[in-house]
Amino acid sequence: MEKSLGIYIHIPFCRSRCLYCDFYSTTGRESDMARYESALRRHIREYSPQLDGYVIDTVYFGGGTPSCFGAKRLIAVLDELKRRGHVSIDAEVTLEANPESVNKNDFARLARAGFNRVSLGVQAGSDKALRDLGRVHSFHDAETAVATARAAGFRNVGVDMMYGLPGQSGDDWSNSLMAAVALAPDHLSCYGLKIEEGTPFYIFRDSPFLPDDDKQADMYLYAVDALSRFGYRQYEVSNFARRGRESRHNLKYWTGGDYIGFGASAHSYIGSVRYASFSDIDKYMEGVESGGGVVETSEEISGFDLASEYLMLRLRTALGVSEEEYYSIYKCGMTRVLELLQSYSERGWATFRDGRWRLTPEGFLLSNTLIGEVLDAQTRERTETISPWQASPTSDDTQTTLFGRERRISGSVF
């Protein structure tokens, strides 16, 4: 029986770089687009023997701003993938796009070619907030983009929004979120602004103009409550969808499914091996063209580390975790983890139902801390139940690295 596989294709080109963004992207390099398309297609061709035995049921074009790449190039890459691998007839094929880059004719062509889901980076519901973020579109552009996607035939339209912006009040966030709901998307992602070192926004890291933790918490819980009233079910910490409109591709990341990435900075997880391509467009293209390879980092994940990732990722989702599933991954009990989850339940941070432990919205709000504590409990139990000479130590650095990947896993950089 063929196994299911997700494909991620990274398109790093952007019209301009947002002030808060730390994902790999590049600006002012439109002249390299044809070469990059050629490199992607060659990479897919050369990797095609590894696609045997898989049915590709999700394809995700992320970035960057993939819609800047142009419909002709996007379709050429998708067609190459269809020729080289078994792409399911009902595969979810997603395109990330910014509102200003949505073109009516291009979107119609993309829909005819098999793209059926679009994720629009709207981010804010007011033009002032958009300017403050360094966005180059207006909210009217977002309204037009949603209407264009619908008219083109996209059956699943998602919108990304951000809260915790400099100077943003609770009322501002409420108005912004309601403006997004008025677009009637099928899917909504709501992310708290994270100040990343190396971005222009880093100057705000200690700013009194940023909403404090309590205000951000109120914004988050407001979104959970408000969106549920409009029919959006929370299925992951930051993601909400109408029934049946969850991102099937991103669910692969959170549930340990196999996926392969093509393009600069693209990540892959196949079998028990995780690897990443060069986070440099020139190194990536040169590696493909020369046959010298494009893998920058690689690691094998097994046993205890697989169980750690199961806990870390599943606790981010509405699926939650079960003792039976944990034991199928790592043959060791999880008594300490269960005791900790029970204590969370007593404080309203977790629930136990149908044999599964899940975090509540209040628990999701504290997920960074709670999941870190769960991983610590898992490590303590491991050291208590096996002999010292049997253990291969898992350092604090390893756990920090796994946990530090959280934001990227939840986004679209894979």
Residue pairs with C-beta under 8 A, 6 or more apart in sequence:
2 53
2 54
2 55
2 86
3 53
3 54
3 55
3 258
4 54
4 55
4 56
4 57
4 257
4 258
5 51
5 54
5 55
5 56
5 57
5 85
5 257
5 258
5 259
5 260
5 270
6 56
6 57
6 58
6 59
6 60
6 249
6 252
6 257
6 258
6 259
6 260
7 56
7 58
7 59
7 60
7 81
7 85
7 259
7 260
7 261
7 262
8 60
8 62
8 249
8 259
8 260
8 261
8 262
8 263
8 266
8 267
8 268
8 412
8 414
9 40
9 59
9 60
9 61
9 62
9 66
9 77
9 81
9 261
9 262
9 263
9 266
10 24
10 62
10 63
10 64
10 261
10 262
10 263
10 264
10 265
10 266
10 277
10 413
11 36
11 61
11 62
11 63
11 64
11 65
11 66
11 68
11 69
11 74
11 263
12 24
12 25
12 26
12 36
12 63
12 64
12 263
12 264
12 265
12 281
13 25
13 26
13 27
13 29
13 30
13 33
13 36
13 63
13 64
13 65
13 68
13 69
14 25
14 26
14 27
14 63
14 64
14 65
14 68
15 27
15 65
15 68
15 98
15 100
15 101
15 136
16 27
16 134
16 136
17 25
17 27
17 134
18 133
18 134
18 135
19 133
19 134
19 199
19 200
19 201
20 133
20 134
20 193
20 194
20 195
20 196
20 199
20 200
20 201
21 199
22 196
22 198
22 199
23 63
23 64
23 265
23 411
23 412
23 413
24 64
24 264
24 265
24 279
24 413
25 63
25 64
25 65
26 64
26 281
29 281
32 281
32 285
33 69
33 70
33 73
34 73
35 285
36 263
36 281
36 285
37 69
37 73
37 76
37 77
39 284
39 285
39 288
39 289
40 77
40 80
40 262
40 263
41 76
41 77
41 80
42 288
42 289
43 262
43 263
43 288
43 294
44 77
44 80
44 81
44 84
44 85
44 262
45 80
45 84
46 288
47 84
47 260
47 262
48 84
48 85
50 260
50 270
51 84
51 85
51 86
51 260
54 85
54 86
54 258
55 86
55 87
55 88
56 81
56 85
56 86
56 87
56 88
56 91
57 88
57 90
57 91
57 92
57 248
58 91
58 92
58 93
58 94
58 248
58 249
58 252
58 259
59 78
59 81
59 87
59 91
59 92
59 93
59 94
59 249
60 94
60 96
60 249
60 250
60 412
60 414
61 74
61 77
61 94
61 95
61 96
62 94
62 96
62 412
62 413
62 414
63 96
63 412
64 96
65 96
65 97
65 98
65 101
65 121
66 74
66 95
66 96
66 97
67 95
67 96
67 97
67 98
67 101
67 102
67 103
67 106
68 98
68 101
70 106
71 103
71 105
71 106
71 107
71 109
71 110
71 113
72 109
74 95
74 110
74 113
74 115
75 109
75 110
75 113
78 93
78 113
78 114
78 115
79 113
81 87
82 114
91 114
92 116
92 117
92 156
92 247
92 248
92 249
93 114
93 115
93 116
93 117
94 115
94 117
94 118
94 119
94 247
94 249
95 110
95 115
95 117
95 118
95 119
96 118
96 119
96 121
96 412
97 118
97 119
97 120
97 121
97 145
98 120
98 121
98 135
98 136
98 137
99 120
99 121
99 122
99 137
99 138
99 141
99 142
99 144
99 145
100 136
100 137
100 141
102 120
102 141
102 144
102 145
102 148
102 149
103 148
104 148
104 151
104 152
107 118
107 148
107 149
107 152
107 154
108 151
108 152
108 153
110 152
111 152
111 153
111 154
112 153
115 154
116 153
116 154
116 155
116 156
117 154
117 155
117 156
117 157
117 158
117 247
118 149
118 154
118 156
118 157
118 158
119 158
119 159
119 160
119 187
119 189
119 247
119 412
120 142
120 145
120 146
120 149
120 157
120 158
120 159
120 160
120 185
121 160
122 139
122 142
122 159
122 160
122 161
122 180
122 183
123 129
123 130
123 133
123 135
123 160
123 161
123 162
124 130
124 133
124 135
124 139
124 161
124 162
124 165
124 176
125 139
125 161
125 175
125 176
125 177
125 178
125 179
125 180
126 139
126 172
126 175
126 176
126 179
127 138
127 139
129 165
129 168
129 172
129 176
130 137
130 138
130 139
132 165
132 166
132 167
133 162
133 165
134 200
139 179
142 159
142 183
143 183
146 157
146 159
146 183
146 184
146 185
149 157
150 157
155 186
156 186
156 187
156 245
157 185
157 186
157 187
158 185
158 186
158 187
158 188
158 189
158 241
158 245
158 247
159 180
159 183
159 185
159 187
159 188
159 189
160 188
160 189
160 191
161 176
161 177
161 180
161 188
161 189
161 190
161 191
162 190
162 191
162 192
162 193
163 173
163 176
163 177
163 190
163 191
163 192
163 193
163 211
163 216
163 219
163 220
163 223
164 192
164 193
164 210
164 211
164 215
164 216
164 219
165 172
165 193
165 211
166 204
166 207
166 209
166 210
167 209
168 176
168 211
168 219
169 211
170 215
170 218
170 219
170 222
173 219
173 222
173 223
174 222
174 226
177 190
177 222
177 223
177 226
177 227
178 226
180 188
181 188
181 226
181 227
181 230
186 241
186 242
186 245
187 239
187 240
187 241
187 242
187 245
187 246
187 247
188 227
188 232
188 239
188 240
188 241
189 238
189 239
189 240
190 220
190 223
190 227
190 238
190 239
190 240
191 238
192 216
192 219
192 220
193 201
193 210
194 407
195 201
195 202
195 204
195 205
195 210
196 202
204 210
211 219
217 365
220 361
220 364
220 365
221 361
221 362
221 365
223 240
224 234
224 240
224 361
224 364
225 361
227 234
227 240
228 234
231 242
231 243
232 240
232 241
232 242
233 240
233 241
233 242
233 243
233 318
234 240
234 318
234 361
234 364
235 241
235 246
235 251
235 317
235 318
236 250
236 254
236 316
236 317
236 318
236 410
237 316
237 317
237 364
237 367
237 410
238 410
239 246
239 247
239 250
239 410
241 247
249 259
250 410
250 412
251 257
251 317
252 258
252 259
253 259
253 313
253 409
253 410
253 414
254 313
254 314
254 316
254 317
254 319
254 409
254 410
255 313
255 314
255 317
255 319
256 306
256 309
256 310
256 313
258 269
258 270
258 271
259 268
259 269
259 270
259 414
260 268
260 270
261 267
261 268
261 276
261 277
261 414
262 277
263 277
263 284
264 277
264 278
264 279
264 280
264 281
264 283
264 284
264 285
265 276
265 277
265 278
265 279
265 413
266 276
266 277
266 414
267 274
267 275
267 276
267 277
267 408
267 413
267 414
268 274
268 275
268 276
268 414
269 301
272 300
272 301
272 302
272 306
273 298
273 299
273 300
273 301
274 298
274 299
274 300
274 301
275 295
275 297
275 298
275 299
276 295
276 296
276 297
276 298
277 284
277 287
277 294
277 295
277 296
278 284
278 287
278 294
278 296
279 296
283 294
283 296
284 294
286 292
287 293
287 294
288 294
301 309
303 330
304 330
304 332
304 382
304 392
304 394
305 394
305 398
305 402
306 329
306 330
307 326
307 329
307 330
307 332
307 378
308 375
308 378
308 394
308 399
308 402
309 402
310 321
310 325
310 326
310 329
311 321
311 326
311 337
311 371
311 374
311 375
311 378
312 371
312 374
312 375
312 402
312 403
312 406
313 409
314 320
314 321
314 325
315 321
315 357
315 358
315 359
315 367
315 370
315 371
315 374
316 359
316 364
316 367
316 371
316 406
316 410
318 358
319 356
319 358
320 356
320 357
320 358
320 359
321 356
321 357
322 355
322 356
322 357
323 333
323 334
323 338
323 355
324 355
326 334
326 337
327 333
327 334
332 381
332 382
332 385
332 386
333 381
333 385
334 378
334 381
335 381
336 377
336 378
336 380
336 381
337 374
337 377
337 378
337 381
338 357
339 377
340 373
340 374
340 377
341 350
341 352
341 357
341 374
342 352
344 350
344 359
344 363
344 370
345 351
345 352
348 360
348 362
348 363
349 359
349 360
349 362
349 363
349 366
349 370
350 357
350 358
350 359
350 360
350 363
351 357
351 358
351 360
352 358
359 367
359 370
363 370
368 403
368 406
371 403
371 406
372 399
372 403
375 399
375 402
375 403
376 399
379 394
379 399
382 391
382 394
383 391
408 414
